[in-house]
Amino acid sequence: MAGAVATFTNSDASGAVALIATGALGGLLGLVGRWPTKLVVSGNEISWSEVTETVDEQIDAAQDAGDQDAVRQLEELRRRLEEMQRTGYAPRHPAAEYDEAVEQALRRALPGAAIRKEAIRSRGMADFEVASGPVPLYVESKFKRDPSTPFQGSTLAPLLDRLTESDRLLIVTNSLDTRGADAVVSGRADRVRIVTWLGPGDDAILQDALNQLARDAA
Protein backbone atom coordinates (compact mmCIF):
# COMPACT_ATOMS: atom_id res chain seq x y z
CA MET A 1 0.00 0.00 0.00
CA ALA A 2 2.73 2.45 0.96
CA GLY A 3 4.66 1.58 -2.19
CA ALA A 4 1.62 2.50 -4.25
CA VAL A 5 1.28 5.79 -2.39
CA ALA A 6 4.94 6.51 -3.03
CA THR A 7 4.49 5.82 -6.73
CA PHE A 8 1.91 8.60 -7.05
CA THR A 9 3.32 11.13 -4.60
CA ASN A 10 7.02 10.95 -5.36
CA SER A 11 8.78 11.20 -8.70
CA ASP A 12 11.72 9.23 -7.28
CA ALA A 13 10.86 5.59 -8.03
CA SER A 14 13.43 4.35 -5.53
CA GLY A 15 11.08 5.31 -2.72
CA ALA A 16 8.37 3.02 -4.02
CA VAL A 17 10.90 0.24 -4.51
CA ALA A 18 12.08 0.59 -0.92
CA LEU A 19 8.56 0.36 0.45
CA ILE A 20 7.53 -2.56 -1.73
CA ALA A 21 10.72 -4.35 -0.74
CA THR A 22 9.61 -4.05 2.88
CA GLY A 23 7.01 -6.70 2.12
CA ALA A 24 9.73 -9.03 0.90
CA LEU A 25 11.76 -8.15 3.98
CA GLY A 26 8.87 -9.15 6.23
CA GLY A 27 8.44 -12.41 4.33
CA LEU A 28 12.13 -13.15 4.75
CA LEU A 29 11.81 -12.54 8.49
CA GLY A 30 9.03 -15.11 8.65
CA LEU A 31 11.23 -17.67 6.92
CA VAL A 32 14.52 -17.19 8.73
CA GLY A 33 13.18 -16.14 12.14
CA ARG A 34 15.49 -13.17 12.58
CA TRP A 35 15.55 -9.56 11.45
CA PRO A 36 18.03 -8.77 8.61
CA THR A 37 19.67 -5.35 8.50
CA LYS A 38 19.49 -5.04 4.72
CA LEU A 39 17.90 -6.60 1.68
CA VAL A 40 19.41 -7.08 -1.76
CA VAL A 41 16.95 -7.27 -4.67
CA SER A 42 18.28 -7.75 -8.21
CA GLY A 43 21.61 -6.31 -7.18
CA ASN A 44 20.05 -3.28 -5.47
CA GLU A 45 20.80 -3.05 -1.78
CA ILE A 46 18.17 -1.52 0.52
CA SER A 47 19.02 -0.89 4.15
CA TRP A 48 16.59 -0.64 7.03
CA SER A 49 17.37 3.04 7.49
CA GLU A 50 16.50 3.72 3.84
CA VAL A 51 13.12 2.05 4.24
CA THR A 52 12.19 4.03 7.35
CA GLU A 53 13.47 7.26 5.81
CA THR A 54 11.29 6.65 2.75
CA VAL A 55 8.23 6.08 4.91
CA ASP A 56 8.87 9.38 6.70
CA GLU A 57 9.21 11.16 3.34
CA GLN A 58 5.90 9.72 2.15
CA ILE A 59 4.18 10.80 5.37
CA ASP A 60 5.40 14.34 4.70
CA ALA A 61 4.23 14.14 1.07
CA ALA A 62 0.78 12.89 2.10
CA GLN A 63 0.49 15.67 4.68
CA ASP A 64 1.42 18.27 2.05
CA ALA A 65 -1.22 16.80 -0.27
CA GLY A 66 -3.82 16.98 2.49
CA ASP A 67 -4.56 13.23 2.28
CA GLN A 68 -5.21 12.47 5.94
CA ASP A 69 -6.28 8.88 5.28
CA ALA A 70 -2.94 8.15 3.61
CA VAL A 71 -1.16 9.88 6.50
CA ARG A 72 -2.89 7.62 9.01
CA GLN A 73 -2.10 4.49 7.01
CA LEU A 74 1.55 5.45 6.59
CA GLU A 75 1.90 6.34 10.27
CA GLU A 76 0.48 2.92 11.14
CA LEU A 77 3.03 1.34 8.80
CA ARG A 78 5.79 3.34 10.49
CA ARG A 79 4.72 2.12 13.94
CA ARG A 80 4.62 -1.49 12.77
CA LEU A 81 8.04 -1.23 11.12
CA GLU A 82 9.50 0.25 14.32
CA GLU A 83 8.02 -2.65 16.28
CA MET A 84 9.50 -5.15 13.83
CA GLN A 85 12.91 -3.52 14.03
CA ARG A 86 12.85 -3.42 17.83
CA THR A 87 11.47 -6.90 18.54
CA GLY A 88 11.82 -8.87 15.31
CA TYR A 89 8.08 -9.49 15.49
CA ALA A 90 5.32 -7.98 13.37
CA PRO A 91 2.24 -7.27 15.51
CA ARG A 92 -1.15 -8.06 14.03
CA HIS A 93 -2.78 -5.17 12.26
CA PRO A 94 -5.84 -3.83 14.14
CA ALA A 95 -7.92 -4.42 10.98
CA ALA A 96 -7.08 -8.14 11.13
CA GLU A 97 -8.10 -8.24 14.79
CA TYR A 98 -11.36 -6.49 13.91
CA ASP A 99 -12.05 -9.04 11.14
CA GLU A 100 -11.59 -11.87 13.64
CA ALA A 101 -13.90 -10.19 16.14
CA VAL A 102 -16.57 -9.72 13.45
CA GLU A 103 -16.30 -13.39 12.50
CA GLN A 104 -16.83 -14.42 16.12
CA ALA A 105 -19.83 -12.08 16.32
CA LEU A 106 -21.33 -13.71 13.22
CA ARG A 107 -20.91 -17.14 14.81
CA ARG A 108 -22.69 -15.92 17.93
CA ALA A 109 -25.51 -14.43 15.87
CA LEU A 110 -25.84 -17.47 13.58
CA PRO A 111 -24.87 -20.53 15.62
CA GLY A 112 -24.30 -23.53 13.41
CA ALA A 113 -24.04 -21.51 10.19
CA ALA A 114 -21.15 -22.28 7.87
CA ILE A 115 -18.97 -19.17 7.64
CA ARG A 116 -16.19 -19.05 5.07
CA LYS A 117 -13.55 -16.34 5.16
CA GLU A 118 -11.85 -15.25 1.96
CA ALA A 119 -8.15 -16.10 2.05
CA ILE A 120 -7.19 -13.03 0.02
CA ARG A 121 -8.71 -9.59 0.55
CA SER A 122 -10.17 -8.03 -2.58
CA ARG A 123 -12.45 -5.06 -3.11
CA GLY A 124 -14.53 -7.18 -5.44
CA MET A 125 -15.05 -10.01 -2.94
CA ALA A 126 -16.72 -9.83 0.47
CA ASP A 127 -14.63 -10.87 3.46
CA PHE A 128 -17.09 -13.57 4.58
CA GLU A 129 -19.67 -15.82 2.96
CA VAL A 130 -22.37 -17.15 5.27
CA ALA A 131 -24.43 -20.22 4.42
CA SER A 132 -27.50 -19.85 6.63
CA GLY A 133 -30.48 -19.72 4.29
CA PRO A 134 -31.75 -20.10 0.73
CA VAL A 135 -29.88 -17.08 -0.67
CA PRO A 136 -26.18 -16.13 -0.58
CA LEU A 137 -25.29 -13.86 2.34
CA TYR A 138 -22.02 -11.94 2.30
CA VAL A 139 -20.39 -9.86 5.02
CA GLU A 140 -17.83 -7.13 4.43
CA SER A 141 -15.72 -5.79 7.30
CA LYS A 142 -14.57 -2.15 7.20
CA PHE A 143 -12.16 -1.01 9.92
CA LYS A 144 -11.26 2.56 10.82
CA ARG A 145 -8.36 3.20 13.17
CA ASP A 146 -10.29 6.18 14.51
CA PRO A 147 -13.99 5.25 14.86
CA SER A 148 -14.91 8.93 14.63
CA THR A 149 -13.62 8.96 11.04
CA PRO A 150 -16.62 8.83 8.66
CA PHE A 151 -17.02 5.73 6.52
CA GLN A 152 -17.73 7.12 3.06
CA GLY A 153 -18.07 3.80 1.23
CA SER A 154 -15.68 4.88 -1.52
CA THR A 155 -14.27 1.34 -1.83
CA LEU A 156 -17.62 -0.44 -2.10
CA ALA A 157 -18.32 0.00 -5.82
CA PRO A 158 -16.50 -3.18 -7.04
CA LEU A 159 -18.31 -5.28 -4.46
CA LEU A 160 -21.74 -3.75 -5.08
CA ASP A 161 -21.34 -4.18 -8.84
CA ARG A 162 -20.91 -7.94 -8.39
CA LEU A 163 -24.03 -8.44 -6.31
CA THR A 164 -26.81 -10.35 -8.04
CA GLU A 165 -30.52 -9.81 -7.38
CA SER A 166 -30.53 -12.76 -4.98
CA ASP A 167 -27.34 -11.85 -3.08
CA ARG A 168 -27.52 -10.17 0.31
CA LEU A 169 -24.69 -8.07 1.77
CA LEU A 170 -24.04 -6.87 5.31
CA ILE A 171 -21.33 -4.24 5.74
CA VAL A 172 -19.92 -4.13 9.27
CA THR A 173 -17.78 -1.17 10.33
CA ASN A 174 -16.48 0.36 13.52
CA SER A 175 -17.07 3.86 12.15
CA LEU A 176 -19.64 5.86 14.09
CA ASP A 177 -20.59 7.89 11.00
CA THR A 178 -21.83 5.85 8.03
CA ARG A 179 -23.91 8.51 6.30
CA GLY A 180 -21.59 8.70 3.30
CA ALA A 181 -21.71 4.94 2.79
CA ASP A 182 -25.50 4.92 3.28
CA ALA A 183 -25.76 7.20 0.26
CA VAL A 184 -23.55 4.88 -1.79
CA VAL A 185 -25.79 1.86 -1.16
CA SER A 186 -29.07 3.75 -1.49
CA GLY A 187 -31.47 1.96 -3.79
CA ARG A 188 -30.27 -1.41 -2.54
CA ALA A 189 -31.99 -1.32 0.86
CA ASP A 190 -33.59 -4.70 0.23
CA ARG A 191 -30.21 -6.33 -0.39
CA VAL A 192 -27.60 -4.31 1.52
CA ARG A 193 -27.33 -3.20 5.15
CA ILE A 194 -24.66 -1.17 6.96
CA VAL A 195 -24.18 -1.48 10.71
CA THR A 196 -21.74 -0.04 13.22
CA TRP A 197 -20.29 -2.80 15.39
CA LEU A 198 -17.74 -1.97 18.07
CA GLY A 199 -17.85 -5.12 20.16
CA PRO A 200 -20.08 -7.79 21.73
CA GLY A 201 -22.31 -5.05 23.13
CA ASP A 202 -23.48 -4.42 19.56
CA ASP A 203 -24.29 -8.06 18.81
CA ALA A 204 -28.03 -7.35 18.90
CA ILE A 205 -27.64 -4.72 16.18
CA LEU A 206 -25.68 -7.16 14.05
CA GLN A 207 -28.20 -9.95 14.53
CA ASP A 208 -31.13 -7.64 13.72
CA ALA A 209 -29.50 -6.61 10.45
CA LEU A 210 -28.89 -10.26 9.52
CA ASN A 211 -32.53 -11.07 10.29
CA GLN A 212 -33.74 -8.15 8.16
CA LEU A 213 -31.69 -9.35 5.21
CA ALA A 214 -33.07 -12.88 5.66
CA ARG A 215 -36.66 -11.56 5.78
CA ASP A 216 -36.15 -9.45 2.66
CA ALA A 217 -34.85 -12.52 0.85
CA ALA A 218 -37.88 -14.62 1.78
C-alpha positions as CSV (number, residue, x, y, z in Angstrom):
1,M,0.0,0.0,0.0
2,A,2.7,2.4,1.0
3,G,4.7,1.6,-2.2
4,A,1.6,2.5,-4.2
5,V,1.3,5.8,-2.4
6,A,4.9,6.5,-3.0
7,T,4.5,5.8,-6.7
8,F,1.9,8.6,-7.1
9,T,3.3,11.1,-4.6
10,N,7.0,11.0,-5.4
11,S,8.8,11.2,-8.7
12,D,11.7,9.2,-7.3
13,A,10.9,5.6,-8.0
14,S,13.4,4.3,-5.5
15,G,11.1,5.3,-2.7
16,A,8.4,3.0,-4.0
17,V,10.9,0.2,-4.5
18,A,12.1,0.6,-0.9
19,L,8.6,0.4,0.5
20,I,7.5,-2.6,-1.7
21,A,10.7,-4.3,-0.7
22,T,9.6,-4.1,2.9
23,G,7.0,-6.7,2.1
24,A,9.7,-9.0,0.9
25,L,11.8,-8.1,4.0
26,G,8.9,-9.1,6.2
27,G,8.4,-12.4,4.3
28,L,12.1,-13.1,4.8
29,L,11.8,-12.5,8.5
30,G,9.0,-15.1,8.7
31,L,11.2,-17.7,6.9
32,V,14.5,-17.2,8.7
33,G,13.2,-16.1,12.1
34,R,15.5,-13.2,12.6
35,W,15.6,-9.6,11.4
36,P,18.0,-8.8,8.6
37,T,19.7,-5.3,8.5
38,K,19.5,-5.0,4.7
39,L,17.9,-6.6,1.7
40,V,19.4,-7.1,-1.8
41,V,16.9,-7.3,-4.7
42,S,18.3,-7.8,-8.2
43,G,21.6,-6.3,-7.2
44,N,20.0,-3.3,-5.5
45,E,20.8,-3.0,-1.8
46,I,18.2,-1.5,0.5
47,S,19.0,-0.9,4.2
48,W,16.6,-0.6,7.0
49,S,17.4,3.0,7.5
50,E,16.5,3.7,3.8
51,V,13.1,2.1,4.2
52,T,12.2,4.0,7.4
53,E,13.5,7.3,5.8
54,T,11.3,6.7,2.7
55,V,8.2,6.1,4.9
56,D,8.9,9.4,6.7
57,E,9.2,11.2,3.3
58,Q,5.9,9.7,2.1
59,I,4.2,10.8,5.4
60,D,5.4,14.3,4.7
61,A,4.2,14.1,1.1
62,A,0.8,12.9,2.1
63,Q,0.5,15.7,4.7
64,D,1.4,18.3,2.0
65,A,-1.2,16.8,-0.3
66,G,-3.8,17.0,2.5
67,D,-4.6,13.2,2.3
68,Q,-5.2,12.5,5.9
69,D,-6.3,8.9,5.3
70,A,-2.9,8.1,3.6
71,V,-1.2,9.9,6.5
72,R,-2.9,7.6,9.0
73,Q,-2.1,4.5,7.0
74,L,1.6,5.5,6.6
75,E,1.9,6.3,10.3
76,E,0.5,2.9,11.1
77,L,3.0,1.3,8.8
78,R,5.8,3.3,10.5
79,R,4.7,2.1,13.9
80,R,4.6,-1.5,12.8
81,L,8.0,-1.2,11.1
82,E,9.5,0.3,14.3
83,E,8.0,-2.6,16.3
84,M,9.5,-5.2,13.8
85,Q,12.9,-3.5,14.0
86,R,12.9,-3.4,17.8
87,T,11.5,-6.9,18.5
88,G,11.8,-8.9,15.3
89,Y,8.1,-9.5,15.5
90,A,5.3,-8.0,13.4
91,P,2.2,-7.3,15.5
92,R,-1.2,-8.1,14.0
93,H,-2.8,-5.2,12.3
94,P,-5.8,-3.8,14.1
95,A,-7.9,-4.4,11.0
96,A,-7.1,-8.1,11.1
97,E,-8.1,-8.2,14.8
98,Y,-11.4,-6.5,13.9
99,D,-12.0,-9.0,11.1
100,E,-11.6,-11.9,13.6
101,A,-13.9,-10.2,16.1
102,V,-16.6,-9.7,13.4
103,E,-16.3,-13.4,12.5
104,Q,-16.8,-14.4,16.1
105,A,-19.8,-12.1,16.3
106,L,-21.3,-13.7,13.2
107,R,-20.9,-17.1,14.8
108,R,-22.7,-15.9,17.9
109,A,-25.5,-14.4,15.9
110,L,-25.8,-17.5,13.6
111,P,-24.9,-20.5,15.6
112,G,-24.3,-23.5,13.4
113,A,-24.0,-21.5,10.2
114,A,-21.2,-22.3,7.9
115,I,-19.0,-19.2,7.6
116,R,-16.2,-19.1,5.1
117,K,-13.5,-16.3,5.2
118,E,-11.9,-15.3,2.0
119,A,-8.1,-16.1,2.1
120,I,-7.2,-13.0,0.0
121,R,-8.7,-9.6,0.5
122,S,-10.2,-8.0,-2.6
123,R,-12.4,-5.1,-3.1
124,G,-14.5,-7.2,-5.4
125,M,-15.0,-10.0,-2.9
126,A,-16.7,-9.8,0.5
127,D,-14.6,-10.9,3.5
128,F,-17.1,-13.6,4.6
129,E,-19.7,-15.8,3.0
130,V,-22.4,-17.2,5.3
131,A,-24.4,-20.2,4.4
132,S,-27.5,-19.8,6.6
133,G,-30.5,-19.7,4.3
134,P,-31.8,-20.1,0.7
135,V,-29.9,-17.1,-0.7
136,P,-26.2,-16.1,-0.6
137,L,-25.3,-13.9,2.3
138,Y,-22.0,-11.9,2.3
139,V,-20.4,-9.9,5.0
140,E,-17.8,-7.1,4.4
141,S,-15.7,-5.8,7.3
142,K,-14.6,-2.1,7.2
143,F,-12.2,-1.0,9.9
144,K,-11.3,2.6,10.8
145,R,-8.4,3.2,13.2
146,D,-10.3,6.2,14.5
147,P,-14.0,5.3,14.9
148,S,-14.9,8.9,14.6
149,T,-13.6,9.0,11.0
150,P,-16.6,8.8,8.7
151,F,-17.0,5.7,6.5
152,Q,-17.7,7.1,3.1
153,G,-18.1,3.8,1.2
154,S,-15.7,4.9,-1.5
155,T,-14.3,1.3,-1.8
156,L,-17.6,-0.4,-2.1
157,A,-18.3,0.0,-5.8
158,P,-16.5,-3.2,-7.0
159,L,-18.3,-5.3,-4.5
160,L,-21.7,-3.8,-5.1
161,D,-21.3,-4.2,-8.8
162,R,-20.9,-7.9,-8.4
163,L,-24.0,-8.4,-6.3
164,T,-26.8,-10.3,-8.0
165,E,-30.5,-9.8,-7.4
166,S,-30.5,-12.8,-5.0
167,D,-27.3,-11.8,-3.1
168,R,-27.5,-10.2,0.3
169,L,-24.7,-8.1,1.8
170,L,-24.0,-6.9,5.3
171,I,-21.3,-4.2,5.7
172,V,-19.9,-4.1,9.3
173,T,-17.8,-1.2,10.3
174,N,-16.5,0.4,13.5
175,S,-17.1,3.9,12.2
176,L,-19.6,5.9,14.1
177,D,-20.6,7.9,11.0
178,T,-21.8,5.9,8.0
179,R,-23.9,8.5,6.3
180,G,-21.6,8.7,3.3
181,A,-21.7,4.9,2.8
182,D,-25.5,4.9,3.3
183,A,-25.8,7.2,0.3
184,V,-23.6,4.9,-1.8
185,V,-25.8,1.9,-1.2
186,S,-29.1,3.8,-1.5
187,G,-31.5,2.0,-3.8
188,R,-30.3,-1.4,-2.5
189,A,-32.0,-1.3,0.9
190,D,-33.6,-4.7,0.2
191,R,-30.2,-6.3,-0.4
192,V,-27.6,-4.3,1.5
193,R,-27.3,-3.2,5.2
194,I,-24.7,-1.2,7.0
195,V,-24.2,-1.5,10.7
196,T,-21.7,0.0,13.2
197,W,-20.3,-2.8,15.4
198,L,-17.7,-2.0,18.1
199,G,-17.8,-5.1,20.2
200,P,-20.1,-7.8,21.7
201,G,-22.3,-5.1,23.1
202,D,-23.5,-4.4,19.6
203,D,-24.3,-8.1,18.8
204,A,-28.0,-7.4,18.9
205,I,-27.6,-4.7,16.2
206,L,-25.7,-7.2,14.1
207,Q,-28.2,-9.9,14.5
208,D,-31.1,-7.6,13.7
209,A,-29.5,-6.6,10.4
210,L,-28.9,-10.3,9.5
211,N,-32.5,-11.1,10.3
212,Q,-33.7,-8.1,8.2
213,L,-31.7,-9.3,5.2
214,A,-33.1,-12.9,5.7
215,R,-36.7,-11.6,5.8
216,D,-36.2,-9.4,2.7
217,A,-34.8,-12.5,0.8
218,A,-37.9,-14.6,1.8
